[in-house]
Each structure stands twice: as structure tokens, then as C-alpha cells.
Amino acid sequence: MKRVVIIGGGIAGLAAAYSLREHRKPSDNDFEIVLIEKKATLGGNIRTEKEKGFLIEGGPDCFLSEKPWAMELCKRIGLEGDLLNTNEADRKTFVLSGGKLHELPEGVILMIPTRIMPLATSSLISIPGKIRMAMEMFIPKKKDREDETLGSFVRRRLGQETLDKIAEPLVAGVHAGDPETMSVRASFPKFVQLEEEHGSLIKGMLKRMELMKKTRKAPAPGTPPRKKVTMFLTLKGGLSDLVNTLTVRIEGFGNTRIRKGLAIKSVHKNGTGYELAFEGGEPPLHADAVVVAAPAYAASSLLSGLDKALSEKLLTIPYVSTATVSIAFRKKDVRHPLNGFGFVVPRTENRKIMAATWTSVKFSYRAPEDSVLIRCFVGGAKNMELVSLNDEEMIKMVRDELRDIMGIDAEPVLARVFRWVNSMPQYTVGHEERIAAIEEMVSRHHGLYVTGSAYHGIGISDSVRNGEVIAKKILHQLSD
Ligand SMILES: Cc1cc2nc3c(=O)[nH]c(=O)nc-3n(C[C@H](O)[C@H](O)[C@H](O)COP(=O)(O)OP(=O)(O)OC[C@H]3O[C@@H](n4cnc5c(N)ncnc54)[C@H](O)[C@@H]3O)c2cc1C
């Protein structure tokens, strides 16, 4: 029987394993799947912990519904009833500017203004900055299709102030990245598309919104109203429920094994397939197809004996380190109204945290009634050295920041630090060409595949989709 080995039990590896079974036709030959995960736990960056009535997400805390693959997967494995919307009544984001929190004007979608009044009355952007934003509609579109940094794109279209106060901190909050090195084409392809198709981000966004309104069909009489889905979704019991349920489903299929606490050291060609060597004393494993669903630098090391040029190319995808600090207080000790989902911190403010989510406001079921839970982001491209602070130093630093920014000086009832070393791939300028070259090199090795957040999208939903795409390719290979 043929064997598929998946290296890495993050969400991409798990989605690939599940999809291989889900899409196998009864007429296909059966094959064995072995998924190998280095750590003692599955899920990679996804890690939910429960303590003293709090639900703490150490890594990701939600996924985008606009990219439907994670949501659809949840539905298919029986978690539809657990999907949890954000608490929309409090959907506001704040930006730290001049040491004070200012509301991100309503109607600003990512960084594109779509409503006049909230922008006109906003205390975040100066009058010249607002005029410059509005002028975006008259800025001619770029003539060539060359990639450029997000920084250069935003400066060109919306001006320096939008870059400093909106784009840079939002991007740092999501990608932990630096807009002066990030590729706009790879990280925000929609922005590029809006410019190319409509000549302006504002005009394009307004047109899209109008079109969406028109095409939103009125429900047929008698049909129950569709359940509203917010932009960000999570699971009531935390994102580890996705990992755990997926694991149970995968293990429920025949000929499928998950092995934890074992690392693959190298992948070599062996006849028509591959030989995989383990770290430690395990005997090597033969595979007809290999999916490397580990970070790109780990893939580089695993494949160095198989293909030196591919290994070197994989190493050109940079990663940054981050940490999250979840900190809880008694509600009565916090004077701040917590009237939003949290705030982001522009680099120009020279603070130590990148962003903070007011977790217990954003999602229900995260904290006991009498408490609030806040999650701060540390490190990233701009402050990577802070990730190496010890727990005590990091918690003190975060408390100092929350005291200055939100006026919270109470004793926390809980504080938890999670470090994510080299965990955020950075899509720097030229990323698309780099990935095309990697994929071309991988395709020269029949039965070898790479997947995960390093290649075609950094979020959970993209990782699910990428794992599923690889599964389809393997099914095709095995049916040959
Ligand atoms: C702090 C933080 C917050 C985030 N927030 C969000 C969010 O809110 N929403 C969102 O959509 N995304 C978020 N992300 C991104 C999201 O976590 C990733 O997109 C996703 O988890 C990547 O999954 P993956 O399977 O590609 O990689 P990983 O989760 O990195 O999994 C790779 C796995 O491979 C294993 N491995 C490595 N080497 C070997 C080896 N030699 N042998 C065997 N196994 C090996 C690793 O141990 C790991 O388990 C966040 C990331 C971080 C770090």
C-alpha cells in the first residue's frame, strides 16, 4: 500500500490529512497516511488554554470569514454550532496617537476611507492628512506591474500620515511586519487589484460595496433568515477545538496514524519515493508522497540533502518572533470603558507593545462576568528583542504599558506569556516570484509538496486552503 507522510501537525498539515481522506473516492486505491509532529501537541501556533474561568488563546484568536476555508472546515467536521461571532455592538478599533487612544474612523476599511463624515470629524488624522487621503481618488494609477513595499504603496496613494497612523500599526498587529519591506502584491493583493481595476482604492471600494448591496438577494418568502457571520470568527471553546476535533476525525479514518513528539531530520530520494530519517533512533520511513507542512526554514533544513538550491531558496523567506501576553483584571479595578475590540500602536509612538485586544469584549465566553481579559502583542519586526524577556520582565513591561495607555494600575488576577519564536513568515518584496521559483523546484521532485503559511497567505484560513490544495494534488498523483 502506498504511503503519504505529512511532516508538521499545524493546521496546514492537519487540513491536508483530513482532506486526503475526505476527498478519496471509493474507487481510488487506499493508501496509508502518517502525520509526524515534532512537538508533544498538535496545532502548531494554535494553542488554547483554560485557567480560573478564562479562555486564553496563546497564538491566533480568530480567523477571517471572508476567506471561508477555515469556517467551511469547521462546518464539515461538526463545529458549525460552535462558531462564534465577534460582539458587533462594540466593534471599534482605537489607535494610539500622541499618547492618547483615538477611534479609527468608522467606514475606514483596512486603511481605505469609505465614509466622509466619520473621517471629517476624526481626531486621529490631521486636516492636511484627511485632505491627502481624499485626494487618493485623483492620484493616477501605477503604470508598471512591479512589486513594491506596502509603505511605498500607501505613501503613494494615501499619504504618509495614513501609513504612520493606520496602515503600519494595523499591519504590525496582523503580520508583525514592517511595511517598508513587505510586499504589497503578496500581502494585500486586493489593494493592488483595486488600483489596477478602478484607478483608485476609494472609488474601487465604494463600487464593490454598491455591487454587494445590489447582489445581496432578498430571501425567498418563508425561508428562515440567514445566520449573520461577522468578519472575524472563532470557536466558543477556543481554536484548539478545531485542532482536537480535526485530530479525532483524522484518527477515525482507517490507515491513518498521527505520531507526536518525533521530528524528521532529513528527506532523501529512494527509488520512486523518499526515505525520511528521524531525529533520534527511530528507523527511517519510506514514503511515496511527502508533504512538508513545517515552517520554510525547517523545510530548508529537511530538504538540504535532496536539493541544495531548493533548500537555499526556502531559507530566503524571513520569519519574525512575537509574544502574546494575556492579562486579566477585576472589572471593578478597570476605569477604562473598554468600548471596542482594542487598540494598535504606531511605531512613531515609540511604545513597547504593538497592539492590545480587549479579548473579553471582542468575544463572549472568554472571562468570568466580574473580570476583563486583555491580550497584548509584543515583538514583531520592530521590537524583536523584547520576545526574549523572561516572563516576569515581560508582564511588568506590559503592565507599565497598560498603565500609561489605559490607566490600569490594578494587580492582575492572571497573566500568561506565550512566546512564538520565528513563527511569523514575512512576505517581503518579490515574495510571489520567490514562491513561484520554489514551487517550480519542488515540482521537479515527483511526490514532494510544501505547504503552510509561508507561501500563499499567512492566516489560518489560507493555511487550511493550502493544505487542501496539496491533498487534491496528491490524490491525483496516487490515482495515476
Ligand atoms: C501570535 C500569533 C497570532 C496569530 N494570530 C492569528 C489570527 O488571529 N488569525 C489567523 O488567521 N492567523 C493568525 N496567526 C497565524 C496562524 O497561526 C498561522 O497562519 C497558522 O497557524 C500556520 O499554520 P501552519 O500549519 O502553516 O504552521 P505551524 O502552525 O507553524 O505548524 C508547523 C508545524 O510543523 C512542526 N514541525 C517543524 N519542524 C518539524 C520537523 N522537523 N518534524 C516534524 N514536525 C515539524 C512544528 O512543530 C509545527 O507544529 C497568528 C500567528 C501567531 C504566531
The ligand as an ORCA input file, in Angstrom:
! r2SCAN-3c Opt
* xyz 0 1
  C       0.946     35.074     17.937
  C       0.239     34.711     16.657
  C      -1.036     35.179     16.430
  C      -1.706     34.833     15.251
  N      -2.986     35.274     15.089
  C      -3.691     34.837     14.023
  C      -5.106     35.096     13.962
  O      -5.712     35.689     14.869
  N      -5.775     34.635     12.853
  C      -5.151     33.910     11.853
  O      -5.808     33.515     10.886
  N      -3.821     33.626     11.933
  C      -3.091     34.051     12.986
  N      -1.762     33.701     13.099
  C      -1.155     32.911     12.017
  C      -1.538     31.424     12.160
  O      -1.170     30.977     13.425
  C      -0.876     30.612     11.066
  O      -1.360     31.013      9.805
  C      -1.125     29.119     11.121
  O      -1.271     28.646     12.426
  C       0.019     28.440     10.397
  O      -0.175     27.054     10.359
  P       0.889     26.084      9.705
  O       0.354     24.713      9.810
  O       1.272     26.592      8.377
  O       2.231     26.243     10.563
  P       2.594     25.932     12.115
  O       1.428     26.233     12.991
  O       3.863     26.647     12.330
  O       2.840     24.362     12.116
  C       4.013     23.751     11.656
  C       4.290     22.516     12.496
  O       5.428     21.814     11.970
  C       6.107     21.245     13.063
  N       7.484     20.888     12.658
  C       8.514     21.732     12.370
  N       9.613     21.036     12.041
  C       9.286     19.721     12.097
  C      10.003     18.517     11.876
  N      11.304     18.534     11.521
  N       9.363     17.335     12.025
  C       8.059     17.294     12.388
  N       7.328     18.415     12.641
  C       7.932     19.620     12.481
  C       6.052     22.335     14.123
  O       6.318     21.817     15.409
  C       4.619     22.841     13.950
  O       3.707     22.179     14.799
  C      -1.056     34.030     14.268
  C       0.240     33.573     14.492
  C       0.888     33.886     15.675
  C       2.273     33.355     15.927
*
